[in-house]
Amino acid sequence: MGAVKGLAQSSRPARSGDRQPARVGSVIRWGGERARAGPWRADGSVAFLVPASGPPSVAFVRRCLDVLAAQGFGRVITGALSPAEQQGFLEAGFGVHERLHLLVLARSHPLPPLPPSPRLRRAGPHRRRQLLAVDAACFSPFWRLDRAGLLQVLAATDRRRLRVALGAGRRVGGYAICGVTAGSGYVQRIAVAPQLQGRGIGKKLLLDGLYWLRSEGAQEVAVNTQLGNEAALALYRRAGFQEAPSGLCVLSAGLGLGHG
Ligand SMILES: CC(C)(COP(=O)(O)OP(=O)(O)OC[C@H]1O[C@@H](n2cnc3c(N)ncnc32)[C@H](O)[C@@H]1OP(=O)(O)O)[C@@H](O)C(=O)NCCC(=O)NCCS
């Protein structure tokens, strides 16, 4: 689920010496630690919480839960976390919401040639509305992107590339978002309308993104996907991605009494 990984990125600088839990924009800061937080897409009662300064301490996670509970959220979901990042959340009472494969492509791995078709395009507001319809057809309600979610994904990395492929009637039939921050590249989202799958559109979107990420200096590229998503795994493996031995987990917790 590329978008979840995307939420794990932040380019905001730390503000040392801030001892009060405070919500500055969408960043919760406490001591030297910080995390990005905000409403989770369509469900306003759920907040996302993504560590933005390395593995968080259990004390910081508890402070974040207090801040989010005070803002009226009933539940919290994290970004896709590595085992080291999970520790503080688990100690604060989070449980596993979903396990994900993590796949990585090293810069040294040669890329397959970029197929000539389909031609890819930029996406202005009109095409962005159409790509959200493709997204809705490809993902379950919880993971679907709405307009705000799309903007969050686009804002999650320092530089990003969004390209669409057009299908019948020149409507958007597939799209991909890739991003890069500090030499690390991410395939954040890729989806092809169900009726257009299996025609090489996903491959073109992925390779276009990978060539761009390399041109932007990405030393390696990471992507995550749900267990059992065989089409996505095939797409990534054929491009040269290899599975990391330890996957990622999305964790969640209720914000009832006694979370801390
Ligand atoms: C994953 C997805 C983007 C692939 O797009 P696509 O246009 O169908 O893929 P392509 O036709 O370009 O196929 C790319 C490669 O993957 C392989 N592949 C695609 N679907 C496959 C499947 N269901 N089973 C096995 N292999 C598959 C193809 O054989 C092809 O290999 P090749 O390069 O050797 O020919 C598409 O299935 C999709 O949108 N799924 C729903 C959204 C999703 O899960 N996105 C990824 C989230 S991480």
The ligand as an SDF file (V2000), in Angstrom:
LIG
                    3D

 48 50  0  0  0  0  0  0  0  0999 V2000
   -0.7830   -4.1780   -9.7550 C   0  0  0  0  0  0  0  0  0  0  0  0
   -1.3490   -3.5220  -11.0110 C   0  0  0  0  0  0  0  0  0  0  0  0
   -1.0260   -2.0260  -10.9700 C   0  0  0  0  0  0  0  0  0  0  0  0
   -0.6690   -4.1410  -12.2520 C   0  0  0  0  0  0  0  0  0  0  0  0
   -1.0790   -3.3950  -13.3920 O   0  0  0  0  0  0  0  0  0  0  0  0
   -1.2920   -4.1070  -14.8170 P   0  0  0  0  0  0  0  0  0  0  0  0
   -1.4530   -3.0590  -15.8170 O   0  0  0  0  0  0  0  0  0  0  0  0
   -2.3650   -5.1250  -14.7020 O   0  0  0  0  0  0  0  0  0  0  0  0
    0.1160   -4.8730  -14.9770 O   0  0  0  0  0  0  0  0  0  0  0  0
    0.8430   -5.2200  -16.3460 P   0  0  0  0  0  0  0  0  0  0  0  0
   -0.1670   -5.7030  -17.3360 O   0  0  0  0  0  0  0  0  0  0  0  0
    1.7000   -4.0810  -16.7480 O   0  0  0  0  0  0  0  0  0  0  0  0
    1.7500   -6.4400  -15.8830 O   0  0  0  0  0  0  0  0  0  0  0  0
    3.0770   -6.2250  -15.3940 C   0  0  0  0  0  0  0  0  0  0  0  0
    3.7310   -7.5700  -15.1250 C   0  0  0  0  0  0  0  0  0  0  0  0
    3.1100   -8.1820  -13.9810 O   0  0  0  0  0  0  0  0  0  0  0  0
    2.5510   -9.4250  -14.3490 C   0  0  0  0  0  0  0  0  0  0  0  0
    1.2160   -9.5440  -13.7440 N   0  0  0  0  0  0  0  0  0  0  0  0
    0.2470   -8.5880  -13.7510 C   0  0  0  0  0  0  0  0  0  0  0  0
   -0.8330   -9.0660  -13.1260 N   0  0  0  0  0  0  0  0  0  0  0  0
   -0.5360  -10.3240  -12.7340 C   0  0  0  0  0  0  0  0  0  0  0  0
   -1.2510  -11.3270  -12.0240 C   0  0  0  0  0  0  0  0  0  0  0  0
   -2.5120  -11.1220  -11.6120 N   0  0  0  0  0  0  0  0  0  0  0  0
   -0.6280  -12.5040  -11.7670 N   0  0  0  0  0  0  0  0  0  0  0  0
    0.6340  -12.7180  -12.1790 C   0  0  0  0  0  0  0  0  0  0  0  0
    1.3700  -11.8050  -12.8650 N   0  0  0  0  0  0  0  0  0  0  0  0
    0.7830  -10.6250  -13.1160 C   0  0  0  0  0  0  0  0  0  0  0  0
    2.4120   -9.3950  -15.8440 C   0  0  0  0  0  0  0  0  0  0  0  0
    2.4950  -10.6870  -16.3930 O   0  0  0  0  0  0  0  0  0  0  0  0
    3.5380   -8.5170  -16.2780 C   0  0  0  0  0  0  0  0  0  0  0  0
    4.7460   -9.2600  -16.4100 O   0  0  0  0  0  0  0  0  0  0  0  0
    5.6990   -9.1090  -17.7110 P   0  0  0  0  0  0  0  0  0  0  0  0
    6.3450   -7.7700  -17.5500 O   0  0  0  0  0  0  0  0  0  0  0  0
    6.6520  -10.2150  -17.6060 O   0  0  0  0  0  0  0  0  0  0  0  0
    4.8120   -9.1620  -18.8990 O   0  0  0  0  0  0  0  0  0  0  0  0
   -2.8740   -3.7740  -11.1250 C   0  0  0  0  0  0  0  0  0  0  0  0
   -3.1200   -5.1560  -11.0100 O   0  0  0  0  0  0  0  0  0  0  0  0
   -3.6950   -3.0090  -10.1370 C   0  0  0  0  0  0  0  0  0  0  0  0
   -4.0170   -1.8340  -10.3430 O   0  0  0  0  0  0  0  0  0  0  0  0
   -4.0650   -3.6630   -9.0120 N   0  0  0  0  0  0  0  0  0  0  0  0
   -4.9300   -3.0150   -8.0170 C   0  0  0  0  0  0  0  0  0  0  0  0
   -4.2060   -1.8890   -7.3030 C   0  0  0  0  0  0  0  0  0  0  0  0
   -2.9580   -2.4010   -6.6100 C   0  0  0  0  0  0  0  0  0  0  0  0
   -2.9590   -3.4390   -5.9840 O   0  0  0  0  0  0  0  0  0  0  0  0
   -1.8870   -1.6000   -6.7220 N   0  0  0  0  0  0  0  0  0  0  0  0
   -0.6250   -1.9110   -6.1220 C   0  0  0  0  0  0  0  0  0  0  0  0
   -0.6670   -1.5070   -4.6820 C   0  0  0  0  0  0  0  0  0  0  0  0
    0.8990   -1.7430   -3.9220 S   0  0  0  0  0  0  0  0  0  0  0  0
  1  2  1  0
  2  3  1  0
  2  4  1  0
  2 36  1  0
  4  5  1  0
  5  6  1  0
  6  7  2  0
  6  8  1  0
  6  9  1  0
  9 10  1  0
 10 11  2  0
 10 12  1  0
 10 13  1  0
 13 14  1  0
 14 15  1  0
 15 16  1  0
 15 30  1  0
 16 17  1  0
 17 18  1  0
 17 28  1  0
 18 19  1  0
 18 27  1  0
 19 20  2  0
 20 21  1  0
 21 22  1  0
 21 27  2  0
 22 23  1  0
 22 24  2  0
 24 25  1  0
 25 26  2  0
 26 27  1  0
 28 29  1  0
 28 30  1  0
 30 31  1  0
 31 32  1  0
 32 33  2  0
 32 34  1  0
 32 35  1  0
 36 37  1  0
 36 38  1  0
 38 39  2  0
 38 40  1  0
 40 41  1  0
 41 42  1  0
 42 43  1  0
 43 44  2  0
 43 45  1  0
 45 46  1  0
 46 47  1  0
 47 48  1  0
M  END
$$$$
